[in-house]
Amino acid sequence: MIGRTNAGGCGGLNKSVIIVTAPTGSTVTCKSGTTTKTAAEKNGTWTFTGLDNGTWTVTATKDSNTATKSVTISRLTVEYVTIAYNQIPAFTYTGDYEIVDDDDNPITISQGDWKIRFLTSGTLKFTELRGAENGIDVFAVGGGGSGKTKISSGRWYGGGGGSGYTGTKKAVKVTTNTSYGITVGAGAAAVTGIEEKAGGNTVAFGLTVKGGNDSFPNVTAVDSRGGNGGSGGASGYLATTAVASNAGGTNGGNGGAASTEMETAGVGQGTTTREFGESTGKLYATGGDGGAASPKSGAVNTGNGGDGARGATSGAGGSGIVIIRNKR
């Protein structure tokens, strides 16, 4: 039979204890329903005793900072709670970036998970590692390749550009006051001739991913093959063929293809292009469509390939991106 708990030298008959660690100098309370308990700080901890079963909300405040955590007690227990006001690292960056939660909503404070999306190239320097003491995960997307234009002879519509490749590197150790260079691959510019262009490589934290069209299979001016990439660009087709444009590949797949060897689809990387390589991650790096009547360019920071054209101007590739998060 359970009698008393003697956690930390405190307790009560058949009552539970919550021991809180929070930044020194905080005011910490513990509330359930209409009952609010207070405790004095002792070496950065606060001990709350005599707690009944139920949900207790622990609140810590200091200056303008407030943070809360909930603890549900269903049996005699001692619970340990750690509260931090902000678990996002402090840093400087010379390019453009945004700090978001896992749903890509902008945030400035987080007590848990966070992501930093680097939108342009620059130099990163951490000044405080809070939230990154155990390392970071890195996801990178190369720049998308451009589509092709209609072949000058008029026989073939242009193939779509391959998207940028993607890559993930986990549990990367980082330190303060170290300069980390980040290169976000540029999307290839639209073309008005038969020569397609490759997207730029993306480089960060020892991870390099190539841009789309890195080895474009078209070596002649008489076909309309799609470009290789993270996801393959779709092929074009004969101008006399009454078909809709072929769709670019997605999620690491090959592009759509027409029926002849002159109309071969681009090859994808064969693995997911979703964020951090996870099935629930946001999708990046889609290949360009082939033979589009109104060719579209890849959006910035997607790594998408540009569409191939039925006319004289193709779609441009979308720029890449680098994303880091607290180690998961």
C-alpha positions as CSV (number, residue, x, y, z in Angstrom):
1,M,0.0,0.0,0.0
2,I,1.3,3.5,-0.9
3,G,1.8,5.8,2.0
4,R,3.8,8.9,1.6
5,T,6.1,10.3,-1.1
6,N,9.4,11.8,0.0
7,A,10.6,13.3,-3.2
8,G,13.2,16.0,-2.6
9,G,12.4,15.9,1.1
10,C,8.8,17.2,0.4
11,G,5.5,15.6,0.0
12,G,2.2,14.8,1.5
13,L,-0.1,11.9,2.3
14,N,-1.1,10.3,-1.0
15,K,-0.2,13.6,-2.8
16,S,2.1,14.1,-5.8
17,V,5.0,16.4,-6.5
18,I,6.0,18.5,-9.5
19,I,9.6,19.8,-9.6
20,V,10.2,22.6,-12.1
21,T,13.5,23.7,-13.6
22,A,13.3,27.2,-15.2
23,P,15.5,30.2,-15.8
24,T,16.7,31.6,-12.5
25,G,14.9,34.7,-11.4
26,S,11.5,33.5,-12.8
27,T,8.2,33.4,-10.9
28,V,6.7,30.0,-11.2
29,T,3.1,28.9,-10.3
30,C,1.3,25.6,-10.6
31,K,-2.5,25.7,-11.1
32,S,-5.3,23.2,-11.4
33,G,-8.9,24.5,-11.5
34,T,-9.3,27.1,-8.8
35,T,-6.2,25.9,-6.9
36,T,-3.0,27.9,-7.5
37,K,0.2,26.9,-5.7
38,T,3.4,28.9,-5.4
39,A,6.9,27.9,-4.5
40,A,10.2,29.6,-3.8
41,E,13.2,29.1,-6.1
42,K,16.1,27.0,-4.9
43,N,19.1,26.8,-7.2
44,G,16.9,27.2,-10.3
45,T,14.2,24.7,-9.3
46,W,10.7,25.1,-7.8
47,T,9.1,22.2,-5.9
48,F,5.3,22.0,-5.7
49,T,3.9,19.4,-3.2
50,G,0.6,18.2,-2.1
51,L,-0.9,17.9,-5.6
52,D,-4.1,16.1,-6.3
53,N,-4.8,14.1,-9.5
54,G,-5.7,16.2,-12.4
55,T,-4.1,18.5,-15.0
56,W,-1.8,21.1,-13.6
57,T,-0.6,24.1,-15.6
58,V,2.9,25.2,-14.8
59,T,3.6,28.9,-15.7
60,A,6.9,30.6,-15.6
61,T,7.4,34.4,-16.1
62,K,10.4,36.6,-16.2
63,D,10.4,40.2,-17.4
64,S,8.3,40.1,-20.6
65,N,8.7,36.3,-21.1
66,T,6.0,33.8,-20.3
67,A,6.0,30.0,-20.8
68,T,3.7,27.2,-19.8
69,K,3.6,23.5,-19.7
70,S,0.8,21.1,-18.7
71,V,1.2,18.0,-16.5
72,T,-1.5,15.4,-16.1
73,I,-1.4,13.5,-12.8
74,S,-3.4,10.3,-12.6
75,R,-1.5,8.4,-9.8
76,L,0.9,9.1,-7.0
77,T,4.0,10.4,-8.7
78,V,6.9,12.8,-8.9
79,E,7.0,14.8,-12.2
80,Y,9.9,16.8,-13.5
81,V,9.3,19.7,-15.8
82,T,11.8,21.9,-17.6
83,I,10.7,25.3,-19.0
84,A,12.6,27.5,-21.4
85,Y,11.3,30.8,-22.7
86,N,12.8,30.4,-26.2
87,Q,14.4,27.3,-27.8
88,I,15.2,29.0,-31.1
89,P,18.9,29.6,-31.6
90,A,20.1,33.2,-31.7
91,F,22.1,33.9,-34.9
92,T,23.1,36.3,-37.6
93,Y,22.7,35.7,-41.3
94,T,23.8,37.9,-44.2
95,G,21.0,36.6,-46.6
96,D,17.2,36.3,-46.4
97,Y,15.6,33.8,-44.1
98,E,12.5,33.1,-42.1
99,I,11.8,31.2,-38.8
100,V,8.8,29.0,-38.9
101,D,7.0,26.2,-37.0
102,D,6.5,22.8,-38.5
103,D,3.4,24.1,-40.4
104,D,5.6,26.9,-41.9
105,N,3.8,29.6,-39.8
106,P,6.2,32.4,-38.9
107,I,7.3,32.4,-35.3
108,T,9.7,34.3,-33.0
109,I,9.5,32.2,-29.9
110,S,9.3,28.4,-29.5
111,Q,9.5,26.2,-26.5
112,G,9.8,23.1,-28.8
113,D,10.3,22.5,-32.5
114,W,11.3,25.1,-35.0
115,K,12.7,25.4,-38.5
116,I,14.8,28.1,-40.2
117,R,14.4,28.5,-44.0
118,F,17.3,30.1,-45.8
119,L,16.0,31.7,-48.9
120,T,19.1,33.2,-50.4
121,S,22.8,32.6,-50.1
122,G,24.7,34.0,-47.1
123,T,26.8,33.4,-44.0
124,L,25.3,32.0,-40.8
125,K,26.8,32.5,-37.4
126,F,25.1,31.2,-34.2
127,T,25.5,33.4,-31.1
128,E,23.5,31.1,-28.8
129,L,22.7,27.4,-29.5
130,R,19.5,27.2,-27.4
131,G,17.5,24.5,-29.1
132,A,20.5,23.3,-31.2
133,E,22.8,22.1,-28.5
134,N,22.2,18.5,-29.7
135,G,22.7,19.3,-33.3
136,I,20.5,20.2,-36.3
137,D,18.9,18.4,-39.3
138,V,19.6,19.9,-42.7
139,F,17.5,19.7,-45.9
140,A,18.6,21.2,-49.2
141,V,17.2,21.6,-52.7
142,G,19.2,22.5,-55.8
143,G,18.0,25.1,-58.3
144,G,15.6,23.9,-61.0
145,G,16.7,23.6,-64.7
146,S,15.1,25.5,-67.5
147,G,12.8,23.9,-70.0
148,K,13.5,23.7,-73.8
149,T,11.9,25.7,-76.5
150,K,10.3,24.5,-79.7
151,I,12.9,23.2,-82.0
152,S,13.7,25.6,-84.7
153,S,12.6,23.3,-87.5
154,G,9.1,23.4,-86.0
155,R,8.9,19.6,-85.7
156,W,9.3,19.2,-81.9
157,Y,7.9,21.0,-78.8
158,G,10.4,21.5,-75.9
159,G,10.9,19.1,-73.0
160,G,10.6,20.3,-69.4
161,G,13.5,21.0,-67.1
162,G,14.6,18.7,-64.4
163,S,14.0,19.9,-60.9
164,G,16.9,20.4,-58.4
165,Y,18.0,17.4,-56.5
166,T,17.3,17.1,-52.8
167,G,19.3,15.8,-49.8
168,T,19.0,15.5,-46.1
169,K,21.7,15.4,-43.4
170,K,20.8,14.7,-39.8
171,A,22.3,15.3,-36.4
172,V,24.9,17.9,-37.6
173,K,26.9,19.4,-34.7
174,V,27.2,23.2,-34.8
175,T,29.0,25.7,-32.6
176,T,28.7,29.3,-31.7
177,N,30.8,32.0,-33.4
178,T,31.6,29.8,-36.4
179,S,30.8,31.0,-39.9
180,Y,28.8,28.6,-41.9
181,G,28.5,29.5,-45.6
182,I,25.2,28.6,-47.3
183,T,24.8,28.6,-51.1
184,V,21.2,28.5,-52.4
185,G,21.2,27.2,-55.9
186,A,19.8,29.6,-58.5
187,G,17.1,28.5,-60.8
188,A,18.2,28.4,-64.5
189,A,17.0,31.3,-66.6
190,A,14.4,30.9,-69.3
191,V,15.8,30.3,-72.7
192,T,14.8,31.4,-76.2
193,G,17.0,29.1,-78.1
194,I,17.4,25.3,-78.2
195,E,20.1,25.2,-75.5
196,E,18.6,24.4,-72.1
197,K,20.3,25.6,-68.9
198,A,21.2,23.9,-65.6
199,G,20.1,25.0,-62.1
200,G,22.8,25.9,-59.5
201,N,24.1,23.6,-56.8
202,T,23.0,24.2,-53.2
203,V,25.6,23.7,-50.5
204,A,25.3,23.9,-46.7
205,F,26.8,22.1,-43.7
206,G,28.8,19.7,-45.8
207,L,25.8,18.7,-47.9
208,T,25.9,19.4,-51.7
209,V,22.9,18.8,-54.0
210,K,23.0,19.5,-57.7
211,G,20.8,21.6,-59.8
212,G,18.4,20.2,-62.3
213,N,19.5,19.5,-65.9
214,D,23.0,18.6,-64.5
215,S,23.4,16.1,-67.4
216,F,20.6,17.0,-69.8
217,P,20.2,14.0,-72.1
218,N,19.5,16.1,-75.2
219,V,22.7,16.4,-77.3
220,T,21.0,17.3,-80.6
221,A,18.7,19.9,-81.9
222,V,16.2,17.4,-83.3
223,D,14.5,16.0,-80.1
224,S,12.6,17.2,-77.1
225,R,13.7,15.1,-74.2
226,G,13.1,16.1,-70.6
227,G,15.9,17.0,-68.3
228,N,17.2,14.9,-65.4
229,G,16.9,16.1,-61.8
230,G,15.4,15.4,-58.4
231,S,12.2,14.8,-60.4
232,G,12.5,14.4,-64.1
233,G,11.3,16.9,-66.7
234,A,8.6,15.7,-69.1
235,S,9.3,15.2,-72.7
236,G,7.8,17.4,-75.4
237,Y,6.4,15.8,-78.5
238,L,5.9,16.2,-82.3
239,A,4.2,19.5,-83.1
240,T,1.7,17.7,-85.2
241,T,0.5,15.5,-82.3
242,A,-2.8,16.6,-80.8
243,V,-2.0,16.0,-77.1
244,A,-2.0,18.0,-74.0
245,S,1.4,18.8,-72.5
246,N,3.2,16.0,-70.6
247,A,3.4,16.4,-66.9
248,G,6.8,16.7,-65.1
249,G,7.8,14.1,-62.5
250,T,7.1,14.6,-58.8
251,N,8.5,13.3,-55.6
252,G,11.7,11.9,-57.2
253,G,9.9,10.3,-60.1
254,N,10.6,10.4,-63.9
255,G,8.8,12.9,-66.1
256,G,5.9,12.0,-68.4
257,A,6.9,10.8,-71.8
258,A,5.6,10.7,-75.3
259,S,6.0,7.7,-77.6
260,T,9.3,7.9,-79.4
261,E,13.0,7.9,-78.5
262,M,13.1,11.5,-79.5
263,E,10.6,12.2,-76.7
264,T,12.2,10.6,-73.7
265,A,11.4,11.8,-70.2
266,G,13.9,13.1,-67.8
267,V,15.0,10.7,-65.0
268,G,14.3,11.6,-61.3
269,Q,16.5,10.8,-58.3
270,G,14.3,7.8,-57.3
271,T,13.9,8.9,-53.7
272,T,11.4,11.3,-52.1
273,T,11.9,15.0,-52.6
274,R,9.8,15.8,-49.5
275,E,11.2,17.9,-46.8
276,F,13.8,16.0,-44.7
277,G,13.0,12.9,-46.7
278,E,9.9,12.3,-44.6
279,S,6.6,11.1,-45.9
280,T,4.7,13.9,-44.2
281,G,7.1,16.6,-45.3
282,K,6.3,19.4,-47.7
283,L,6.9,18.5,-51.4
284,Y,9.7,20.2,-53.3
285,A,11.4,19.7,-56.6
286,T,8.8,18.9,-59.3
287,G,10.0,18.5,-62.9
288,G,8.8,20.9,-65.6
289,D,6.0,20.0,-68.0
290,G,6.8,19.3,-71.6
291,G,5.3,21.1,-74.6
292,A,3.3,23.6,-72.5
293,A,1.1,26.0,-74.4
294,S,1.9,28.7,-71.7
295,P,5.1,27.5,-70.1
296,K,5.4,28.3,-66.4
297,S,8.6,29.0,-64.4
298,G,9.4,27.2,-61.2
299,A,8.5,29.3,-58.1
300,V,11.3,30.6,-56.0
301,N,12.6,28.3,-53.3
302,T,11.0,25.2,-54.7
303,G,13.7,23.9,-57.0
304,N,11.0,23.1,-59.6
305,G,12.0,22.7,-63.2
306,G,10.8,25.2,-65.9
307,D,8.2,24.1,-68.5
308,G,9.2,23.2,-72.0
309,A,7.6,25.4,-74.6
310,R,5.5,25.1,-77.8
311,G,6.9,28.5,-78.8
312,A,10.2,30.4,-78.6
313,T,10.5,30.9,-74.8
314,S,10.7,28.2,-72.1
315,G,10.0,28.4,-68.4
316,A,12.8,29.2,-66.0
317,G,13.8,26.9,-63.1
318,G,12.9,27.8,-59.5
319,S,15.6,28.6,-57.0
320,G,16.5,26.1,-54.3
321,I,16.4,26.3,-50.5
322,V,18.2,25.2,-47.3
323,I,16.1,24.4,-44.2
324,I,17.5,23.5,-40.8
325,R,15.6,22.4,-37.7
326,N,16.3,21.2,-34.2
327,K,17.5,17.6,-34.3
328,R,14.5,15.1,-34.3
